[in-house]
């Protein structure tokens, strides 16, 4: 893992290249959406009034504030493992100890519906970046058990439909092989997304807590896909965010 150790050693704790913030600008618990606009929406909608912008380098917006009085941050990661991995690494450099991915996924299993919430217990690597980072030939990194258990318990108290289980992190959005969907479905994979395996790998290497919580934005079949409407996506994301914020500050 020469590259990982080398970069961390070169810039040192409390310094980052792509997140132009200082140690202490981020709360220990950070929500991590891919979309910068969603980061702003989260800060303005779910945080207590008064959240401040702590990063806008390359348009990757980050904000710090409080949720029910507890410190919390949100930082966008971009799309895919390479982009997200830089952000996860630098958040840890800047003092983050708990990272919660809040995003979307394509659902694979029968009975899953658009707008449902998925809690990822593990994330199979169908992308080489997490494997390269972890310096292993293959693995399925996992969530922090305490966070996953708390999310499942809090979900049971609400009225949202929540699925808990394994997902797969893909390196491609437009997969040229439609047969992959059936193979993932056969082994019980709940959904496909593009960042969680990187999150869980960085957290494992760095000793941080991590959880990925996602809204189902697509129903994916072999060669077919049904996309959620913008209004239904907003409702699904809002339900997911109420859960994720509570887990992040627990």
C-alpha positions as CSV (number, residue, x, y, z in Angstrom):
1,X,0.0,0.0,0.0
2,X,2.8,2.4,-0.9
3,X,0.5,4.9,-2.6
4,X,-1.9,5.2,0.4
5,X,0.8,5.4,3.0
6,X,2.9,7.7,0.8
7,X,0.2,10.3,0.3
8,X,-0.9,10.3,3.9
9,X,2.7,10.7,5.0
10,X,3.4,13.4,2.5
11,X,0.6,15.7,3.5
12,X,0.3,14.6,7.1
13,X,-2.6,14.6,9.5
14,X,-4.8,17.7,9.3
15,X,-3.8,18.6,5.8
16,X,-5.6,17.7,2.6
17,X,-5.3,18.5,-1.1
18,X,-8.8,18.3,-2.4
19,X,-10.8,19.3,0.7
20,X,-9.5,22.8,1.5
21,X,-10.3,22.8,5.1
22,X,-8.4,22.6,8.4
23,X,-8.5,20.0,11.1
24,X,-11.6,20.8,13.2
25,X,-13.7,22.2,10.3
26,X,-15.4,18.9,10.0
27,X,-17.4,17.2,12.8
28,X,-16.3,13.7,13.7
29,X,-19.4,12.3,12.0
30,X,-19.8,13.1,8.3
31,X,-22.6,12.3,5.8
32,X,-21.3,11.6,2.4
33,X,-23.6,12.0,-0.6
34,X,-22.2,11.9,-4.2
35,X,-24.0,15.0,-5.4
36,X,-22.8,18.5,-4.3
37,X,-26.3,19.8,-4.6
38,X,-27.6,17.1,-2.3
39,X,-24.9,18.1,0.2
40,X,-26.3,21.6,0.3
41,X,-29.9,20.3,0.5
42,X,-29.0,18.1,3.4
43,X,-27.3,21.0,5.3
44,X,-30.2,23.4,4.6
45,X,-33.0,20.9,5.2
46,X,-31.9,18.5,8.0
47,X,-29.2,20.4,10.0
48,X,-30.1,22.9,12.6
49,X,-30.0,26.5,11.3
50,X,-26.6,28.0,11.0
51,X,-24.6,25.4,9.1
52,X,-21.5,26.8,7.5
53,X,-19.7,25.9,4.2
54,X,-16.3,24.4,5.0
55,X,-15.2,23.3,1.5
56,X,-16.1,24.2,-2.1
57,X,-12.9,23.1,-3.9
58,X,-13.7,21.7,-7.4
59,X,-17.4,22.2,-6.6
60,X,-17.3,19.4,-4.0
61,X,-19.4,21.2,-1.4
62,X,-19.0,20.4,2.3
63,X,-20.9,21.9,5.3
64,X,-20.6,21.6,9.1
65,X,-23.4,22.3,11.6
66,X,-25.5,20.4,14.1
67,X,-28.4,17.9,14.1
68,X,-30.6,18.0,17.2
69,X,-27.7,19.9,18.8
70,X,-25.0,17.3,18.0
71,X,-22.1,18.2,15.7
72,X,-22.4,16.8,12.1
73,X,-20.9,17.5,8.7
74,X,-21.9,16.6,5.1
75,X,-19.3,16.4,2.3
76,X,-20.0,15.4,-1.3
77,X,-17.8,12.7,-2.9
78,X,-18.5,12.7,-6.6
79,X,-19.2,9.5,-8.5
80,X,-17.3,6.3,-8.4
81,X,-14.6,4.8,-6.1
82,X,-11.6,6.8,-7.2
83,X,-13.3,10.2,-6.6
84,X,-15.0,9.0,-3.4
85,X,-11.8,7.4,-2.1
86,X,-10.0,10.7,-2.2
87,X,-12.7,12.3,-0.2
88,X,-13.0,9.5,2.4
89,X,-9.2,9.5,2.9
90,X,-9.0,13.3,3.4
91,X,-12.0,13.4,5.7
92,X,-10.1,11.0,8.0
93,X,-6.9,13.1,7.6
94,X,-9.0,16.1,8.8
95,X,-10.4,14.2,11.9
96,X,-13.5,12.4,10.8
97,X,-14.1,9.1,12.7
98,X,-17.6,8.1,11.4
99,X,-18.5,8.2,7.7
100,X,-22.1,7.6,6.5
101,X,-22.7,7.3,2.8
102,X,-26.1,8.6,1.8
103,X,-26.9,8.0,-1.9
104,X,-28.9,5.9,-4.3
105,X,-28.8,2.4,-5.7
106,X,-30.4,0.1,-8.2
107,X,-32.4,-2.6,-6.6
108,X,-32.1,-6.2,-7.8
109,X,-34.4,-8.4,-5.7
110,X,-38.1,-9.1,-6.2
111,X,-40.4,-7.1,-3.9
112,X,-38.1,-4.1,-3.7
113,X,-39.7,-0.9,-4.7
114,X,-38.6,2.6,-5.9
115,X,-38.1,4.9,-2.9
116,X,-37.2,2.0,-0.5
117,X,-34.2,2.4,1.8
118,X,-31.2,-0.1,1.7
119,X,-28.8,-0.5,4.6
120,X,-25.6,-2.2,3.2
121,X,-24.1,-4.8,5.5
122,X,-21.3,-5.5,3.0
123,X,-20.2,-4.3,-0.4
124,X,-18.7,-6.7,-2.8
125,X,-16.0,-5.2,-4.9
126,X,-16.8,-5.2,-8.6
127,X,-14.3,-2.4,-9.0
128,X,-10.5,-2.7,-8.6
129,X,-9.9,0.6,-6.7
130,X,-11.0,-0.7,-3.3
131,X,-8.9,-3.9,-3.8
132,X,-5.9,-1.8,-4.8
133,X,-6.3,0.4,-1.8
134,X,-6.7,-2.5,0.7
135,X,-3.8,-4.4,-1.0
136,X,-5.7,-7.7,-1.1
137,X,-6.7,-9.8,-4.2
138,X,-10.4,-9.8,-3.3
139,X,-12.8,-9.2,-0.4
140,X,-16.2,-7.8,0.5
141,X,-15.6,-5.0,3.1
142,X,-18.3,-4.6,5.7
143,X,-20.2,-1.9,7.6
144,X,-19.5,-1.2,11.2
145,X,-21.8,-3.6,13.0
146,X,-22.9,-1.1,15.7
147,X,-24.0,1.5,13.1
148,X,-25.8,-1.1,10.9
149,X,-27.6,-2.5,14.0
150,X,-28.7,0.9,15.1
151,X,-29.9,1.8,11.6
152,X,-31.9,-1.4,11.4
153,X,-33.4,-0.7,14.8
154,X,-34.3,2.9,14.0
155,X,-35.7,1.9,10.7
156,X,-38.0,-0.6,12.4
157,X,-39.4,2.3,14.5
158,X,-40.4,4.3,11.4
159,X,-42.8,3.7,8.5
160,X,-40.2,3.5,5.6
161,X,-39.6,0.2,3.9
162,X,-36.0,-0.8,4.6
163,X,-33.9,-3.7,3.3
164,X,-30.8,-4.8,5.1
165,X,-28.1,-7.0,3.4
166,X,-25.3,-7.1,0.9
167,X,-24.8,-4.8,-2.1
168,X,-22.2,-4.7,-4.9
169,X,-20.1,-1.7,-5.8
170,X,-19.6,-1.5,-9.6
171,X,-16.9,0.4,-11.5
172,X,-19.3,1.1,-14.4
173,X,-22.7,2.6,-14.6
174,X,-23.5,1.6,-18.1
175,X,-22.5,-2.1,-17.8
176,X,-22.0,-3.7,-21.2
177,X,-22.7,-7.1,-19.8
178,X,-26.5,-7.4,-18.9
179,X,-26.0,-11.0,-17.5
180,X,-24.2,-9.6,-14.4
181,X,-27.6,-8.5,-13.0
182,X,-28.9,-12.0,-12.9
183,X,-25.7,-13.4,-11.3
184,X,-25.7,-10.8,-8.5
185,X,-29.4,-11.4,-7.9
186,X,-28.9,-15.2,-7.7
187,X,-26.4,-14.7,-4.7
188,X,-28.7,-12.4,-2.8
189,X,-27.2,-9.0,-3.6
190,X,-29.8,-6.3,-2.8
191,X,-28.6,-3.5,-5.0
192,X,-25.8,-2.0,-7.2
193,X,-24.1,1.3,-6.5
194,X,-20.6,2.8,-7.0
195,X,-19.0,4.0,-3.8
196,X,-19.7,1.8,-0.7
197,X,-16.9,-0.7,-1.1
198,X,-14.4,2.2,-1.2
199,X,-16.0,3.7,1.9
200,X,-15.8,0.4,3.8
201,X,-12.2,-0.2,2.6
202,X,-10.9,3.2,3.7
203,X,-12.7,2.8,7.0
204,X,-11.2,-0.7,7.6
205,X,-7.7,0.5,6.8
206,X,-8.0,3.7,8.8
207,X,-10.0,2.3,11.8
208,X,-13.0,4.5,11.2
209,X,-16.7,3.7,11.5
210,X,-18.7,3.4,8.3
211,X,-22.2,2.7,7.0
212,X,-23.8,3.1,3.6
213,X,-27.5,3.9,3.5
214,X,-29.2,4.3,0.1
215,X,-32.5,5.1,-1.6
216,X,-33.7,2.8,-4.4
217,X,-33.6,5.0,-7.5
218,X,-33.9,2.2,-10.1
219,X,-35.3,-1.3,-10.4
220,X,-32.7,-3.2,-12.4
221,X,-33.3,-6.3,-14.5
222,X,-31.3,-8.1,-17.2
223,X,-31.3,-5.5,-19.9
224,X,-34.1,-3.5,-18.3
225,X,-34.4,-0.6,-15.8
226,X,-37.2,1.4,-14.3
227,X,-36.2,4.9,-13.0
228,X,-37.8,6.7,-10.1
229,X,-39.5,10.1,-10.7
230,X,-37.9,13.2,-9.3
231,X,-40.8,13.7,-6.8
232,X,-40.6,10.1,-5.5
233,X,-36.8,10.3,-5.3
234,X,-37.1,13.4,-3.1
235,X,-39.5,11.6,-0.8
236,X,-37.3,8.5,-0.6
237,X,-34.1,10.5,0.0
238,X,-35.9,12.5,2.8
239,X,-36.9,9.3,4.5
240,X,-33.4,7.9,4.2
241,X,-31.9,11.2,5.5
242,X,-34.0,11.2,8.7
243,X,-32.6,7.8,9.4
244,X,-29.0,8.6,8.4
245,X,-28.8,11.8,10.5
246,X,-29.9,10.0,13.6
247,X,-27.4,7.2,13.0
248,X,-24.6,9.6,12.3
249,X,-24.9,11.5,15.6
250,X,-25.8,8.5,17.8
